[in-house]
Amino acid sequence: MTGAPERDASLLARLWIYQGERFPLFQTVPLLGAFSAASVTASARLAGRPLPDVATYLAAFLIVMVFFWQMRALDEVKDAETDRRYRPERPIPRGLVSLRLILWLAAVAAIPAAAAAYALSPGVLILVLVAWAWLALMGFEFFVPEFLKKSPALYLVSHMAIMPLIDLVLTGCEWVPAGAVPEGIWTFLLMSFCNGCVVEFGRKIWAPEQEREGVETYSSSWGIPRSLAALAAMTGVAFLSLVICGYYLDRPLLTTVCGLVFLLPFLFVLADFWKTPNGRRQKRLETLSGIWVLACYLIAAFTPVLGGQS
């Protein structure tokens, strides 16, 4: 379905096409489900508390889905001119849906997210509002878009700060109603920041033949060696955060071993791309970066179970 027939389809059909291209639910739902569940579980494990009820997990999942949907909508705003000029095949510039519709859906989605947060605790809603405030600043490029564009590193740090804020909300779904912040939660939040960078690098480090005019990537800004070095550094700090988190969970050795099981293949793929950058190896690098991030959360949340902690 392309061109006029595509635009003549019903709104639901067009939105279904849009999600498949820009917010694929078949990938997003399980990944964010694991992310939110791991965050809630890790908070309880770090505090030595029983796991919360199912409603807490469902609320955290709803909230994180809304956050990521809103980030997608803001990306559409940020990339509107670039997409119009250099990526006309994307849904909005080709006329499948309007930017106004996507922003309206992102705004409406805030209602159930806020309700779910408040149902858990007004304190959780405050955390959500803080994260939304940062998200809004991101949407306006912190009112210094040209300054940020001149420094990819500063741009990355300012935008990836949203990840620990989202994770603060998700873990807060457990610790705010419980009334006490878990010791060592900082390790989980630091891991979230670093792994946000890992995913971002994995998406935007391209082989030379993949680079497109007008589309900014880390490989085009920094070159492949420097951008891969930055990716390796962020992965290393994420791994260190995971190991320290394992210390707080009284499972440092098991956490380290489990982390290495996923870290070593990822580093091998990274080195392989560094040696011979091409589209096939880039896709593998992007896939392994996502697997690494997911593994970190699952290891932090469920290693205590494997280790026999009640």
MIDO-146843 format. One line per field, with one value per residue (C-alpha): residue number from 0; y, z, x. Coordinates in steps of 0.1 Angstrom, whole numbers, plus 5000, padded with zeros to 4 digits. Layout:
seq <- (NUM ...)
v <- (Y ...)
w <- (Z ...)
u <- (X ...)
// end
This chain:
seq <- (0 1 2 3 4 5 6 7 8 9 10 11 12 13 14 15 16 17 18 19 20 21 22 23 24 25 26 27 28 29 30 31 32 33 34 35 36 37 38 39 40 41 42 43 44 45 46 47 48 49 50 51 52 53 54 55 56 57 58 59 60 61 62 63 64 65 66 67 68 69 70 71 72 73 74 75 76 77 78 79 80 81 82 83 84 85 86 87 88 89 90 91 92 93 94 95 96 97 98 99 100 101 102 103 104 105 106 107 108 109 110 111 112 113 114 115 116 117 118 119 120 121 122 123 124 125 126 127 128 129 130 131 132 133 134 135 136 137 138 139 140 141 142 143 144 145 146 147 148 149 150 151 152 153 154 155 156 157 158 159 160 161 162 163 164 165 166 167 168 169 170 171 172 173 174 175 176 177 178 179 180 181 182 183 184 185 186 187 188 189 190 191 192 193 194 195 196 197 198 199 200 201 202 203 204 205 206 207 208 209 210 211 212 213 214 215 216 217 218 219 220 221 222 223 224 225 226 227 228 229 230 231 232 233 234 235 236 237 238 239 240 241 242 243 244 245 246 247 248 249 250 251 252 253 254 255 256 257 258 259 260 261 262 263 264 265 266 267 268 269 270 271 272 273 274 275 276 277 278 279 280 281 282 283 284 285 286 287 288 289 290 291 292 293 294 295 296 297 298 299 300 301 302 303 304 305 306 307 308 309)
v <- (5000 5031 5066 5076 5042 5043 5078 5069 5040 5044 5063 5030 5014 5043 5043 5006 5012 5041 5020 4992 5017 5041 5024 4987 4972 4936 4947 4975 4958 4929 4951 4977 4951 4935 4969 4980 4947 4945 4980 4973 4940 4953 4981 4955 4932 4960 4970 4934 4938 4914 4920 4943 4933 4929 4964 4980 4961 4971 5007 5008 4992 5017 5046 5035 5028 5064 5078 5061 5069 5106 5104 5091 5119 5145 5129 5135 5172 5173 5155 5171 5192 5165 5140 5163 5170 5137 5110 5116 5079 5082 5082 5119 5135 5111 5121 5088 5107 5143 5155 5172 5138 5122 5150 5149 5112 5117 5144 5123 5094 5114 5111 5073 5075 5103 5084 5052 5070 5088 5055 5041 5073 5111 5108 5087 5113 5139 5118 5114 5152 5157 5133 5151 5184 5171 5156 5189 5206 5179 5187 5224 5213 5231 5263 5261 5239 5253 5251 5214 5205 5217 5192 5157 5146 5173 5166 5129 5135 5160 5137 5105 5120 5111 5074 5075 5098 5072 5045 5066 5066 5029 5020 5046 5026 5003 5024 5054 5035 5015 5047 5041 5045 5012 5013 5011 5023 5047 5018 5009 5045 5049 5017 5031 5063 5043 5018 5046 5058 5022 5019 5054 5046 5012 5030 5058 5043 5034 5019 5043 5031 5036 5073 5097 5133 5155 5127 5131 5100 5096 5078 5108 5133 5115 5088 5051 5045 5074 5066 5029 5038 5059 5029 5006 5031 5034 4996 4992 5017 4999 4966 4981 4995 4961 4945 4970 4965 4928 4937 4955 4924 4901 4884 4900 4869 4856 4890 4894 4860 4866 4900 4887 4861 4889 4915 4894 4886 4922 4934 4908 4922 4957 4948 4930 4961 4983 4961 4958 4983 4973 4972 4936 4941 4973 4955 4929 4957 4973 4941 4931 4965 4960 4924 4937 4964 4940 4915 4941 4948 4911 4902 4930 4920 4883 4872 4872 4846 4824 4828 4816 4849 4848)
w <- (5000 4988 4975 4971 4981 5013 5022 5013 5039 5072 5101 5120 5090 5085 5121 5120 5091 5110 5141 5120 5106 5134 5167 5160 5188 5182 5192 5216 5238 5249 5253 5274 5293 5303 5310 5333 5350 5356 5371 5395 5405 5409 5432 5455 5454 5463 5492 5504 5501 5487 5451 5446 5432 5395 5394 5401 5372 5349 5359 5353 5318 5309 5320 5301 5269 5271 5277 5247 5225 5234 5227 5192 5187 5197 5174 5146 5154 5157 5124 5105 5082 5077 5069 5044 5026 5028 5040 5021 5023 5060 5070 5078 5049 5024 5038 5056 5088 5099 5125 5143 5147 5162 5186 5196 5203 5224 5244 5250 5261 5291 5307 5314 5324 5349 5363 5367 5385 5408 5416 5429 5448 5443 5447 5416 5397 5408 5394 5361 5360 5365 5336 5314 5321 5309 5279 5271 5273 5249 5225 5224 5223 5256 5236 5222 5192 5172 5202 5208 5172 5173 5201 5195 5229 5248 5227 5236 5273 5275 5257 5273 5308 5301 5306 5343 5348 5333 5353 5384 5377 5370 5402 5420 5412 5438 5463 5465 5479 5501 5515 5512 5484 5480 5488 5456 5433 5418 5401 5383 5372 5360 5340 5324 5313 5299 5282 5267 5251 5239 5221 5206 5193 5180 5160 5147 5139 5103 5076 5050 5023 5047 5053 5038 5029 5056 5081 5111 5126 5151 5125 5102 5129 5148 5124 5130 5153 5177 5178 5184 5212 5228 5224 5240 5269 5276 5275 5299 5324 5321 5329 5359 5371 5367 5387 5416 5415 5419 5450 5465 5457 5474 5441 5427 5412 5396 5382 5368 5351 5336 5324 5307 5289 5270 5270 5253 5222 5219 5221 5195 5171 5179 5170 5139 5127 5136 5114 5084 5086 5063 5064 5075 5104 5114 5117 5139 5160 5164 5173 5198 5215 5221 5234 5258 5272 5278 5294 5318 5332 5334 5351 5377 5384 5384 5393 5430 5421 5403 5433 5457 5473 5484)
u <- (5000 5017 5009 4973 4958 4978 4966 4930 4930 4912 4929 4934 4950 4973 4983 4989 5013 5029 5036 5051 5076 5083 5071 5069 5048 5059 5094 5086 5060 5082 5114 5097 5078 5111 5126 5098 5094 5132 5133 5104 5119 5154 5141 5125 5155 5179 5158 5152 5114 5088 5079 5049 5016 5007 4991 5025 5040 5012 5013 5051 5046 5019 5041 5072 5052 5038 5073 5088 5058 5062 5099 5091 5066 5092 5118 5093 5093 5131 5137 5108 5130 5156 5130 5113 5145 5164 5140 5108 5099 5091 5054 5050 5068 5051 5017 5006 4998 5002 5027 4998 4980 5011 5016 4980 4981 5013 4996 4965 4986 4998 4963 4964 5001 4994 4964 4984 5012 4988 4970 5003 5012 5012 5050 5052 5033 5058 5086 5067 5062 5099 5107 5081 5097 5130 5113 5098 5132 5145 5117 5128 5165 5170 5165 5200 5196 5226 5249 5240 5244 5280 5288 5275 5288 5269 5238 5241 5245 5216 5192 5203 5197 5161 5169 5179 5149 5126 5142 5138 5101 5100 5119 5099 5067 5081 5101 5079 5048 5072 5085 5123 5148 5168 5205 5225 5197 5223 5240 5208 5203 5239 5235 5204 5222 5251 5229 5208 5241 5249 5216 5220 5255 5243 5216 5238 5272 5270 5292 5305 5281 5251 5258 5232 5234 5218 5215 5238 5254 5282 5303 5300 5307 5335 5346 5342 5372 5362 5325 5332 5356 5329 5305 5330 5335 5298 5294 5323 5308 5275 5291 5309 5276 5260 5288 5285 5247 5255 5275 5245 5224 5250 5256 5287 5303 5272 5263 5298 5298 5263 5273 5304 5283 5267 5295 5322 5301 5291 5327 5336 5310 5322 5358 5346 5328 5358 5380 5356 5327 5298 5260 5258 5282 5264 5231 5247 5262 5229 5212 5238 5237 5200 5205 5233 5210 5181 5205 5218 5183 5173 5206 5202 5166 5168 5203 5192 5166 5192 5215 5188 5178 5142)
// end
